[in-house]
Amino acid sequence: MPSKLQILAVFTLLAATSHSAASAQSAPVRPPDKVVYISDGQIRLGVDLDLGGAITCFQRIGGRNMVNSHDWGRQIQMSDYSGPVPYEPNGKMPEPSWAGLGWNPIQSGDAFGNRSKVISFTKQGQSLTVKCIPMHWPLNDVPGHCTFTSTITLRANAAIVHCVVALNRQDLTAYPARQQELPAVYTNGPWYRIFTYAGDKPFTHAPLSREPSVFLWRSWLATEHWAALVDTDNRGLGIWEPSAMQFSGGFAGKPGAGGPHDNPTGYLSPNQLEILDHNIVYRYQYTLIAGTTDQIRQYVYSHTRDAERGALPRYTFAHSREHWSYFNATDTGWPIKGELHVLPQTNNPQLIGPLNLWQASDAPVLLLRAAFKGGTGTARIFYRPMSQPGFTAADSLQFAVKSDGKYHTYRISLANAPGYSGAMISMRLDPYENGATGSWIGLREIELMPK
């Protein structure tokens, strides 16, 4: 999958990951396919039970298969990331080209030709469920201490895929968040043109943008939560992941021609920055959509509830981190039980929110339900304008807190805060600059409000 190469070349958390371009130099000997198909009369989808149940066929009836399977790092498949980097279990060394990927089980198999193992499979009508033990892509014959389960259901011109990643690692280290592929999608050579909506007025039929199809993948904001790889007739494959606003993708090889076993390939992936605990059960859902860009977009519009369009960010931490992550801090781990209990590892701990678009004028108030222990009695909230590549001190506001270790509700006015104007895409909470021994923060809710 080529976006792995991007990590090695750019090595930034804003890049997703992937594996295929370098592996194309020594693709494993291909065994006979063991593909099981489902169809609803409009779509035909196949999963390969010799490759962990990865999707190897997605096509309209009467059309061509759009999925590339030149090597085992492609297909449409689950792929997850955590530490350590590099990952060297029991002293086994990763293939040097992929060492920078760290802990990286994928659904199909590894770069050395060892296949993932399917441990259960069911098929009923237009649905199927497959569970596998994935393989670590950078390592030779190292199964993941986890299972991947995907349940696929066909409806009209789309496939709805629910994924479950269940970890059972012996390494209990709390590793930092990594960008996840939700999932990794590889298309054949004819589908090389990438379209999405990247503006600040989603769900208004505003003009689409075409993202450059370049090798060493790039990332962009997809504010309607979808992107598509299409051919010169504007037909192809779209992917919609409602929780993801960052996508990555590109194209490797000569565009315009090639089939499932040829080298040219397009790549797309919805990305989310996530912590994968040693024992987490992590779930996500995506939808593959066949059609023109207009049809793909209309599918997303018709399946996005009105309440979700323009909804202000609200995070309640009863059962999950809600895609929040940390810098210079950890929490007490999985499962989440009613709150986040965050512990500083060093000075300047940060709680970093996911990408989520809102207009500052619609949300002049921030509601914070939190408990602070330690510090100097002040905290700082950062807000990131869509026009900025990251957080800056100029776009932040300090506020007073009670450092008594008890929960309080803080109502913070952002209406006149410096830099709080226009389209915003993320928040960050710095509970204190210097976390002394015994300091912590408890967090139950963060909500942006109209008044």
C-alpha positions, 0 to 999 in steps of 0.5 A: 500500500503506497501510503506507507511510503509516505510515512517513511518519506515524510513521517508526519502524523498528518499522513496516513499509511500504506504499503504497496509501492515498494512491495511491488518490487518483490510481490509474493507468489500468488496462490489461487484466489479463494473469493466469496461473492455477494450481490444485490443485483446492482453491486458485486463484492468479493472477499478473499478468504485466503487474504483475511477476508480483504475485499478484492472485488467491488463492481457494478453488475456488468462493469469492471472490478475496481479493486487492485490486488497487485500485492498483499498490501493493497485490496480494500482492507483493515490496517492499524497502527500503534507503537513501538516504532520500530516494532521488534517482537522477541528480537525479530527485525522488520524489513528495513523499508518498513521499519518506520511503520512500527506495530502494523497488523493488516488484513491480507498478509505481510510483505514476505508473503505470509497470509492472514488467517480467517478464523470464522466466516458466515454468509447470508443473502446480501451480507457476510461476516469474516474474522481473521488474525492479521499479519504484521506487514513489516515482519516475516510471519508475525501474527498480530495479537488482535483480531479483525472482524468485518461485516459487509452488507450490500444496499442498492449501489453501496456496501456498508462495512462495520469493522471491529479491531480487538486487541490482546497485546501482552505489551501494556505500554500506553503508546501515543495515538497514531493515524489509522486507515479506516480502511485502506482502499486501492483501485486499478489504473483507470480510476485515478482522478480524486474528487472531494469537497474540502470547503467550509460550507458542506452539504450545500452542493458547493463545487467539488475540488479535485485533489492532485493524484500524486505518488507519496500520498497527500492529505486533505480535509474532506468536510463532507466526510467522503472522497472518490477515485473516478475514471475519465467518465467520472465514474468510480468508487467513493468512500464515506466515513462519517467520523473522519474529516481527514483523508489521504490518497494519490496514485502510483504508476501510469494512470488510465489503464491496468487491472487487478493484478497490474501495478498502477494503483489509486489509493484513498483512506479516511484517517483518524488519530486514535490511541489503540490500547493493549486491550481495546475493542475499536469499532468504525464503519465505512461505506463504499459507493459505486457511481458518478461523483454526483451519485456518490455525493447524493448518497452521502447527502441522503444518508446523513441525518439533518441533525448531523449537518452543521451540528456543533461539536459535543464530546461526552466521555462516558464510554470512549475517548471520542477520538481525543488524544494526548501529547505529554500525557496518558490516561488510565486506559481502556475501558473508559468508565464515565470519564477521561482521567488524564495524567501528565507525563511531563510539562505542557500536557495537551488534550487534542480534539479530533477534526470537526468543522464548525463556524465560530459565530454559531458557537460563542460558548464552550461548556467544560465539565472537568476536575483539575488537580494541581497546577496554578489555577488556570488552563488554556483552550486552543481553537484551530481556524480552518485556515491554519495548519495547526494550533497557535498561542494567538488562537487561544484563551486562558481561563480560571479553574479550581484545582481541588480535584472536584468536578465543576462546570466551566462556561467559557465565553469565546465570542471575543476571544482572539482569533476566534472567527470564521470556520474552525476545525479543532480544539485543544485543552492545556490543563496546566503548563507545569504538571507537578507530581500528583497532578491530573485532570478528569474530563466528562464533557466538552460542548460548544454552544450557541449561547 
